[in-house]
Amino acid sequence: SSGINAEYGCAIGAVFNVHGSIAEVILGVPPIQTSNRIITTKNYLKTLRSSSLDIHRDFILSELEAGNTTVTYQLRDVMEFLQFKCKHYPITVSSEDHAIIDQGDPQILCLMTRKAFVYTRGMM
């Protein structure tokens, strides 16, 4: 049987294909690109918050120094979040970290204290 109802000449069952962005609105979830940027930013924040002996943190900083454009691009999202955090949650950032964040340069993230990378679910 080919899935065609011979009596009525039509397919059995219906297929409802919707565009991805419409499905996201219907389901109430953010677009996949937005979700990916949020998850990436959270992972960078967690890694940068880790101890200075963390190999992942060292890798990010070495790639940043080497001029890896992907890392630099993704760290711009981190800087954007930190600027948002300074504006809306100023008591969570020291004045020294605030000055570094105001410069907006991902290259100097390593100069910030670990506390600057702390976030809550509400901040995201």
C-alpha positions in Angstrom: 0.0 0.0 0.0 1.4 3.3 -1.0 -0.3 5.5 1.6 -2.9 6.6 -0.9 -6.5 6.0 -0.2 -7.7 4.5 -3.5 -11.4 5.3 -2.9 -10.8 9.0 -2.4 -7.6 9.5 -4.3 -5.8 11.3 -1.5 -3.0 10.7 0.9 -3.8 9.2 4.3 -3.0 11.7 7.1 -2.0 15.3 6.7 1.4 16.9 6.8 1.5 20.4 8.3 4.8 22.1 7.5 5.4 25.5 9.0 8.3 27.8 8.7 10.7 27.5 11.6 10.2 31.1 12.8 6.4 30.5 13.0 6.8 27.3 14.9 9.1 29.1 17.4 6.4 31.8 18.0 3.7 29.1 18.3 5.8 27.2 20.9 6.9 30.3 22.6 10.6 29.6 22.3 13.3 32.0 21.1 14.8 31.5 17.7 17.6 28.9 17.6 20.2 31.6 16.7 19.2 33.6 19.8 19.3 30.5 22.0 22.7 29.6 20.7 24.1 33.0 21.4 22.7 32.9 25.0 24.1 29.4 25.6 27.5 30.4 24.2 27.6 33.6 26.3 26.8 31.6 29.4 29.5 29.0 28.7 32.1 31.8 28.2 31.0 33.5 31.4 31.3 30.2 33.4 34.7 29.5 31.9 36.1 32.9 32.5 34.8 32.8 36.0 36.8 29.6 36.7 40.2 29.5 38.3 43.2 30.8 36.6 44.5 27.1 36.4 41.6 26.0 34.2 42.7 24.8 30.8 39.6 25.9 29.1 40.0 29.5 30.4 43.7 29.4 29.3 42.6 28.1 25.8 40.1 31.0 25.4 42.7 33.6 26.5 45.4 32.1 24.2 43.0 32.1 21.2 42.1 35.7 22.0 45.7 36.6 22.0 46.2 34.7 18.7 43.5 36.8 17.1 41.0 34.0 16.6 38.1 35.8 15.0 35.4 33.3 16.1 36.4 33.7 19.8 36.7 37.5 19.4 33.2 37.6 17.8 31.7 35.5 20.6 33.4 37.5 23.3 31.7 40.6 21.9 28.4 39.0 23.0 30.0 38.5 26.4 31.0 42.2 26.5 27.5 43.2 25.5 26.1 41.2 28.3 28.6 42.7 30.8 27.7 46.2 29.6 24.0 45.3 30.2 24.9 43.9 33.6 26.7 47.2 34.5 23.7 49.3 33.4 21.0 47.2 35.1 22.8 45.5 38.0 25.6 48.0 38.9 26.1 46.8 42.4 27.2 43.4 41.1 30.3 44.8 39.4 33.2 46.5 41.0 34.3 49.9 39.9 37.6 48.5 38.5 35.7 45.9 36.5 33.2 48.5 35.4 36.0 50.6 33.9 37.3 47.6 32.0 33.8 46.8 30.7 33.3 50.4 29.6 36.3 50.1 27.3 34.4 47.3 25.4 37.5 45.5 24.4 37.3 41.7 24.7 41.1 41.6 24.6 41.3 42.8 28.2 38.7 40.5 29.8 41.5 38.7 31.5 42.1 41.7 33.7 38.7 41.5 35.3 37.9 39.8 38.6 36.1 36.4 38.6 33.1 38.0 40.3 32.4 40.2 37.3 31.4 37.0 35.3 28.8 35.9 37.8 25.2 36.0 36.5 21.8 34.8 37.5 19.0 33.4 35.4 17.1 36.6 35.7 20.0 38.5 34.1 19.9 36.3 31.1 
